[in-house]
Amino acid sequence: MNSSPQRSAFDREFDFTDDDFIFVSDLVKQRSGIVLGDNKHNMVYGRLSRRLRVLGLTSFKDYCNLITSPRGDDELMAFINAMTTNLTKFFRENHHFEHLAKVVIPAKLERARRTGDRRFRIWSAGSSSGEEPYTIAMVLRENIPDIAAWDCRILASDIDTNMLQHSREGIYTKERIDNIPLGLRDRYVKPVPGNSGHGKMADELRAMIAFKPLNLHDRWPMKGPFDLIFCRNVVIYFDKPTQKVLFERMEQVLADDGFLYVGHSENLMHTTKKFKLIGQSIYTKAGRP
């Protein structure tokens, strides 16, 4: 095997060999299901070299030894956090939120009128820095007139514990907040004293959301059923066998009349037969009429 250091146009601070990259990519896949292609050498080096500096280590070999040793449990979490890609924004792929407002919520309101059932459960799987679950909460509050009489809960899960802490705080820069429509911004974003331009999500939104650490690759503590599952731009980092297992597990916790939203570049057609496409990146269970 070629174990010569991988170099870019500049000399690196640390040697990073092919063996180091293979070790890291194998561990990432084992722990999270994420697949790192050969084109991710520079990304891995850039993210992990920061950890080497923090820890005062001088080589990637020492770092790899640390995260697989009994004393490396805490650093293993930092390692997974570093390898996770977090890219999101408020009202991203807005057609899903329009479907929630125009199709899902009216059906839930009609069902509540007939049966008195006011339970609503939504899972944001891979919630990153929190913009997705906060957007969901805004849509619910805007479209359910008597929401105080409902049992509405949003589970927001992510493998990255740093992102979960940021989400719980609910504070965002002006650049991110500008993606929220003005009327909603006025109602649900509060100024942060002493931090000009930053905004904090309103308490009524935060109260609807439970931010929980979850590795989709591991056992799931929740059993559902969920009326909606948002799993958008998450499985693109997994290989096909892992995607199949993940979606078939989601089918088991999705309500029979529930919906699954995936990212615009994701397609379940050649992954699993458990779902059928009914709209733009919107799926239902395959057996649903």
C-alpha positions as CSV (number, residue, x, y, z in Angstrom):
1,M,0.0,0.0,0.0
2,N,1.2,3.5,-0.8
3,S,1.7,5.3,2.5
4,S,3.4,8.4,1.2
5,P,2.2,11.7,2.7
6,Q,-0.7,13.3,0.8
7,R,0.4,16.8,-0.2
8,S,-1.5,19.8,-1.8
9,A,0.1,22.8,-3.4
10,F,1.7,23.7,0.0
11,D,3.6,21.8,2.6
12,R,1.4,20.6,5.4
13,E,1.9,21.1,9.1
14,F,1.3,17.3,9.7
15,D,2.1,14.3,7.6
16,F,-1.2,12.7,6.4
17,T,-0.6,9.4,4.7
18,D,-2.9,7.2,2.6
19,D,-2.9,4.8,5.5
20,D,-4.1,7.6,7.8
21,F,-6.9,8.5,5.5
22,I,-8.0,4.9,5.1
23,F,-8.0,4.4,8.9
24,V,-10.1,7.6,9.4
25,S,-12.6,6.8,6.6
26,D,-13.1,3.3,7.8
27,L,-13.7,4.5,11.4
28,V,-16.1,7.2,10.2
29,K,-18.1,4.6,8.2
30,Q,-18.1,2.1,11.1
31,R,-19.3,4.7,13.6
32,S,-21.7,6.8,11.6
33,G,-22.3,5.1,8.2
34,I,-20.8,8.1,6.4
35,V,-18.7,7.2,3.4
36,L,-15.7,9.4,2.6
37,G,-14.5,9.2,-1.0
38,D,-10.9,9.5,-2.1
39,N,-11.7,13.1,-3.0
40,K,-12.1,14.0,0.7
41,H,-8.4,13.8,1.7
42,N,-8.1,17.6,2.0
43,M,-11.3,18.0,3.9
44,V,-10.4,15.3,6.4
45,Y,-6.9,16.8,6.9
46,G,-8.3,20.3,7.3
47,R,-10.9,19.3,9.9
48,L,-8.8,16.9,11.9
49,S,-5.6,19.0,12.0
50,R,-7.5,21.5,14.2
51,R,-8.0,18.6,16.7
52,L,-4.3,17.8,16.6
53,R,-3.5,21.4,17.5
54,V,-6.0,21.5,20.3
55,L,-4.7,18.2,21.8
56,G,-1.0,19.2,21.3
57,L,-0.4,16.1,19.1
58,T,2.3,16.1,16.4
59,S,1.1,13.3,14.0
60,F,-2.1,11.8,12.7
61,K,-0.8,8.4,13.8
62,D,-0.9,9.6,17.4
63,Y,-4.4,10.9,16.9
64,C,-5.6,7.7,15.4
65,N,-4.1,5.8,18.3
66,L,-5.8,8.1,20.8
67,I,-9.4,7.9,19.4
68,T,-9.3,4.1,19.4
69,S,-7.8,3.8,22.9
70,P,-9.8,3.5,26.2
71,R,-8.9,7.1,27.1
72,G,-10.2,8.4,23.7
73,D,-14.0,8.2,24.2
74,D,-14.4,12.0,24.6
75,E,-12.2,12.7,21.6
76,L,-14.1,10.1,19.6
77,M,-17.2,12.3,19.9
78,A,-15.2,15.4,18.8
79,F,-13.9,13.3,15.9
80,I,-17.4,12.4,14.7
81,N,-18.5,16.1,15.1
82,A,-15.6,17.2,13.0
83,M,-16.4,14.7,10.2
84,T,-20.1,15.8,10.0
85,T,-21.2,18.2,7.3
86,N,-23.7,20.8,8.4
87,L,-25.4,22.7,5.7
88,T,-29.0,24.0,6.1
89,K,-31.1,27.1,6.3
90,F,-34.6,28.3,7.2
91,F,-37.3,27.2,4.8
92,R,-34.8,25.2,2.7
93,E,-36.6,23.2,-0.1
94,N,-39.8,25.2,0.7
95,H,-42.1,22.9,-1.2
96,H,-42.0,20.5,1.8
97,F,-43.2,23.1,4.1
98,E,-46.0,24.1,1.6
99,H,-47.1,20.4,1.5
100,L,-47.1,20.4,5.3
101,A,-49.2,23.6,5.4
102,K,-51.6,22.8,2.5
103,V,-52.0,19.0,2.7
104,V,-50.8,17.5,6.0
105,I,-52.2,20.0,8.5
106,P,-55.7,20.3,6.8
107,A,-55.9,16.5,7.0
108,K,-54.9,16.5,10.6
109,L,-57.4,19.2,11.4
110,E,-60.2,17.3,9.8
111,R,-59.2,14.1,11.6
112,A,-59.2,16.1,14.9
113,R,-62.7,17.4,14.2
114,R,-64.0,13.8,13.6
115,T,-62.1,11.9,16.3
116,G,-60.7,14.4,18.8
117,D,-57.2,13.2,18.1
118,R,-54.9,16.2,18.4
119,R,-51.6,14.4,18.6
120,F,-48.9,15.4,16.0
121,R,-45.4,14.0,16.0
122,I,-42.6,15.1,13.6
123,W,-39.0,13.9,13.4
124,S,-36.3,16.1,11.9
125,A,-33.6,13.5,11.3
126,G,-30.2,15.1,10.9
127,S,-31.4,18.5,12.2
128,S,-27.9,20.1,12.0
129,S,-27.9,23.6,13.4
130,G,-31.7,23.7,14.0
131,E,-33.1,25.7,11.2
132,E,-35.3,22.8,9.9
133,P,-37.1,22.0,13.2
134,Y,-37.6,25.7,13.9
135,T,-39.1,26.2,10.4
136,I,-41.5,23.2,11.1
137,A,-42.6,24.8,14.4
138,M,-43.3,28.1,12.7
139,V,-45.5,26.3,10.0
140,L,-47.4,24.4,12.7
141,R,-48.1,27.5,14.7
142,E,-49.2,29.5,11.6
143,N,-51.6,26.9,10.3
144,I,-53.1,25.2,13.4
145,P,-55.6,27.8,14.8
146,D,-56.0,26.2,18.2
147,I,-52.5,24.9,18.6
148,A,-52.6,25.4,22.4
149,A,-55.1,22.5,22.5
150,W,-52.8,20.2,20.5
151,D,-50.1,17.8,21.6
152,C,-47.5,18.8,19.0
153,R,-43.9,17.7,19.4
154,I,-40.9,17.8,17.1
155,L,-37.9,15.5,17.7
156,A,-34.8,17.1,16.3
157,S,-31.9,14.6,16.2
158,D,-28.3,14.9,15.1
159,I,-25.0,13.1,15.6
160,D,-23.1,16.3,16.1
161,T,-23.4,17.4,19.7
162,N,-22.0,20.8,19.0
163,M,-24.8,21.5,16.5
164,L,-27.4,20.3,19.0
165,Q,-26.1,22.8,21.6
166,H,-26.3,25.6,19.1
167,S,-29.8,24.5,18.2
168,R,-31.0,24.5,21.8
169,E,-29.7,28.1,22.2
170,G,-31.6,29.1,19.1
171,I,-29.5,32.1,18.3
172,Y,-28.7,32.9,14.6
173,T,-26.9,35.5,12.6
174,K,-28.8,38.1,10.5
175,E,-27.6,36.3,7.4
176,R,-29.4,33.2,8.4
177,I,-32.5,34.9,9.8
178,D,-33.0,36.8,6.5
179,N,-34.2,33.5,5.0
180,I,-37.3,33.7,7.2
181,P,-40.2,35.6,5.6
182,L,-40.6,39.0,7.2
183,G,-44.0,38.4,8.9
184,L,-42.7,35.3,10.5
185,R,-39.5,37.0,11.5
186,D,-41.4,39.7,13.3
187,R,-43.4,37.1,15.2
188,Y,-40.9,34.4,16.0
189,V,-37.4,36.0,16.1
190,K,-36.4,38.1,19.1
191,P,-33.5,40.5,19.3
192,V,-30.4,39.4,21.3
193,P,-29.4,42.2,23.7
194,G,-25.9,43.4,23.1
195,N,-25.5,41.3,19.9
196,S,-26.7,43.5,17.0
197,G,-28.1,41.6,14.1
198,H,-28.5,38.3,15.8
199,G,-31.9,36.9,16.6
200,K,-33.2,34.2,19.0
201,M,-36.0,31.8,18.3
202,A,-39.1,32.6,20.3
203,D,-39.8,30.5,23.4
204,E,-43.0,29.1,22.0
205,L,-41.0,27.5,19.1
206,R,-38.3,26.2,21.4
207,A,-40.9,24.6,23.7
208,M,-42.2,22.4,20.8
209,I,-38.8,20.9,20.0
210,A,-36.7,18.2,21.8
211,F,-33.1,18.3,20.6
212,K,-31.5,14.9,21.1
213,P,-28.2,13.3,20.1
214,L,-28.7,10.3,17.8
215,N,-26.5,8.4,15.5
216,L,-28.7,7.0,12.8
217,H,-26.3,4.1,12.5
218,D,-27.1,3.0,16.1
219,R,-30.2,1.7,18.0
220,W,-33.1,4.2,18.0
221,P,-34.7,4.7,21.4
222,M,-38.0,6.1,20.0
223,K,-40.7,3.9,18.5
224,G,-43.0,6.4,16.8
225,P,-45.3,6.5,15.1
226,F,-44.3,9.8,13.5
227,D,-46.8,11.6,11.2
228,L,-43.9,13.2,9.3
229,I,-40.2,12.4,9.0
230,F,-37.8,15.0,7.5
231,C,-34.6,13.2,6.4
232,R,-33.2,15.6,3.9
233,N,-29.7,15.7,2.5
234,V,-28.6,13.1,5.0
235,V,-28.3,9.8,3.1
236,I,-26.2,11.3,0.4
237,Y,-23.3,10.6,2.7
238,F,-24.2,6.9,3.0
239,D,-23.6,4.0,0.6
240,K,-26.7,2.2,-0.9
241,P,-26.8,-0.7,1.6
242,T,-26.8,1.7,4.5
243,Q,-29.4,3.8,2.9
244,K,-31.7,0.8,2.4
245,V,-31.4,-0.2,6.1
246,L,-32.0,3.4,7.2
247,F,-35.1,4.0,5.2
248,E,-36.6,0.6,6.0
249,R,-36.1,1.4,9.7
250,M,-37.9,4.7,9.1
251,E,-40.8,3.0,7.4
252,Q,-41.3,1.1,10.7
253,V,-41.6,4.2,12.8
254,L,-43.7,6.2,10.3
255,A,-47.5,6.3,10.7
256,D,-49.4,4.4,8.1
257,D,-50.7,7.7,6.7
258,G,-47.5,9.6,7.3
259,F,-45.1,11.2,4.9
260,L,-41.3,11.1,4.4
261,Y,-39.5,14.1,3.0
262,V,-36.0,13.7,1.5
263,G,-33.5,16.0,-0.2
264,H,-33.9,17.1,-3.8
265,S,-30.9,15.0,-4.9
266,E,-32.1,11.8,-3.1
267,N,-34.2,9.1,-4.7
268,L,-35.5,6.0,-3.0
269,M,-36.5,4.3,-6.3
270,H,-33.5,2.0,-6.5
271,T,-32.9,1.9,-2.7
272,T,-36.1,0.3,-1.2
273,K,-39.6,-0.8,-2.2
274,K,-41.0,0.2,1.2
275,F,-42.0,3.7,-0.1
276,K,-43.7,5.3,-3.1
277,L,-43.1,8.7,-4.6
278,I,-46.2,11.0,-4.5
279,G,-44.7,14.4,-5.0
280,Q,-41.4,16.3,-5.4
281,S,-39.1,14.3,-3.0
282,I,-42.2,13.4,-0.9
283,Y,-42.9,9.7,-0.1
284,T,-45.6,7.6,1.6
285,K,-45.5,4.0,2.6
286,A,-45.8,1.7,-0.5
287,G,-49.0,0.0,0.8
288,R,-50.9,3.2,1.3
289,P,-53.9,3.6,-1.0
